[in-house]
Structures are given as C-alpha cells and as structure tokens.
Amino acid sequence: MAILIDTPMWPNHGTLWSHLVSDASLDELHAFALGNGVPERAFDLDHYDVPARLHDDLVAAGAHPVTNRELVVRLRDSGLRITAAERHPH
C-alpha cells in the first residue's frame, strides 16, 4: 500500500498541480490527505489535486513520487481509477 504523487505539471489557477492517489484504498488516501492539510474540496473521485507548493511537503510526509504514467497504471491496477467515461457520463 502506498500513497503516490506525480510531478506538478498540470497548469491551472496560476500554478502547476499534482495528483495524489492511493494504490490501495480511498480510506488510506483520505486519511493521508486529512493528516497533511490537503482540503477535502481538492478530492476528485479517485485523486486529490494538490498545488506544486505542497508537493515536497507531501513527499516528506511519505508520498512516493512517481511519473504520471506510473501513477495512472498503479491507480488503474488498484481498481480505484474512475475513467473519463465514468467521470462524465452522457
């Protein structure tokens, strides 16, 4: 079980953003986020969006830095990933 974070590379609101996920459970993810000051409103179905300014602090707290590709693969393999089709049903 691990908390994973990708490199801040997603631009929005004047900063870059990372994705914070668990490869085991949403409960683990929520507990880590809550314990490290990530606001609940940053949760987006299967991940938290976190600004670049928090990246190093989250890594220091135990999040494992991974590439964007590894994050997606491990999230998918965990069964927790919400696909684009599920996120935006027609």
C-alpha positions as CSV (number, residue, x, y, z in Angstrom):
1,M,0.0,0.0,0.0
2,A,1.3,3.4,-0.9
3,I,0.4,7.0,-1.4
4,L,1.6,8.2,-4.7
5,I,2.2,11.7,-6.1
6,D,3.1,12.7,-9.6
7,T,5.3,15.6,-10.7
8,P,3.5,19.0,-10.7
9,M,2.8,19.6,-14.4
10,W,-0.9,20.3,-14.8
11,P,-1.4,24.1,-15.1
12,N,-4.5,25.8,-13.6
13,H,-5.2,28.9,-11.5
14,G,-1.7,30.3,-11.9
15,T,0.2,27.3,-10.6
16,L,1.1,23.7,-11.5
17,W,-0.8,20.8,-9.9
18,S,0.0,17.2,-8.9
19,H,-2.3,14.2,-8.4
20,L,-2.3,12.4,-5.0
21,V,-3.6,8.9,-5.0
22,S,-3.5,5.6,-3.1
23,D,-2.8,2.3,-4.8
24,A,-4.8,0.5,-2.1
25,S,-7.8,2.4,-0.7
26,L,-9.7,5.6,-0.7
27,D,-9.7,5.4,3.1
28,E,-5.9,5.4,3.1
29,L,-5.9,8.4,0.7
30,H,-8.4,10.4,2.7
31,A,-6.5,9.8,5.9
32,F,-3.2,10.9,4.4
33,A,-4.7,14.0,2.8
34,L,-6.5,15.0,6.0
35,G,-3.4,14.4,8.1
36,N,-1.4,16.6,5.8
37,G,-3.6,19.6,5.3
38,V,-5.0,18.8,1.9
39,P,-8.5,20.3,1.8
40,E,-11.4,17.9,1.2
41,R,-12.6,20.0,-1.7
42,A,-9.5,19.0,-3.6
43,F,-10.8,15.4,-3.9
44,D,-11.9,14.5,-7.4
45,L,-13.5,11.0,-7.3
46,D,-10.2,9.0,-7.3
47,H,-7.5,11.5,-6.5
48,Y,-6.7,14.8,-4.8
49,D,-5.4,17.8,-6.9
50,V,-2.6,19.4,-5.0
51,P,-0.7,22.6,-5.9
52,A,3.0,22.4,-6.6
53,R,3.8,24.3,-3.3
54,L,2.6,21.2,-1.4
55,H,4.5,18.6,-3.4
56,D,7.7,18.5,-1.4
57,D,5.9,18.5,2.0
58,L,3.7,15.6,0.9
59,V,6.8,13.6,-0.3
60,A,8.4,14.4,3.1
61,A,5.3,13.1,4.8
62,G,5.6,9.8,2.9
63,A,4.0,10.1,-0.5
64,H,6.1,8.3,-3.1
65,P,7.0,10.5,-6.1
66,V,6.2,8.7,-9.4
67,T,5.8,9.6,-13.1
68,N,2.3,10.5,-14.3
69,R,2.3,7.2,-16.3
70,E,3.2,5.1,-13.2
71,L,0.5,6.9,-11.2
72,V,-2.2,6.1,-13.7
73,V,-1.1,2.5,-14.1
74,R,-1.0,1.8,-10.4
75,L,-4.3,3.6,-9.8
76,R,-5.9,1.5,-12.6
77,D,-4.4,-1.7,-11.3
78,S,-5.7,-0.9,-7.8
79,G,-9.3,-0.8,-9.2
80,L,-9.8,2.7,-7.8
81,R,-9.5,4.6,-11.1
82,I,-12.5,6.5,-12.3
83,T,-12.4,6.6,-16.1
84,A,-13.3,9.6,-18.2
85,A,-16.5,7.8,-19.3
86,E,-17.5,7.3,-15.7
87,R,-16.5,10.8,-14.7
88,H,-18.6,12.4,-17.5
89,P,-21.4,10.0,-18.4
90,H,-23.6,11.1,-21.4
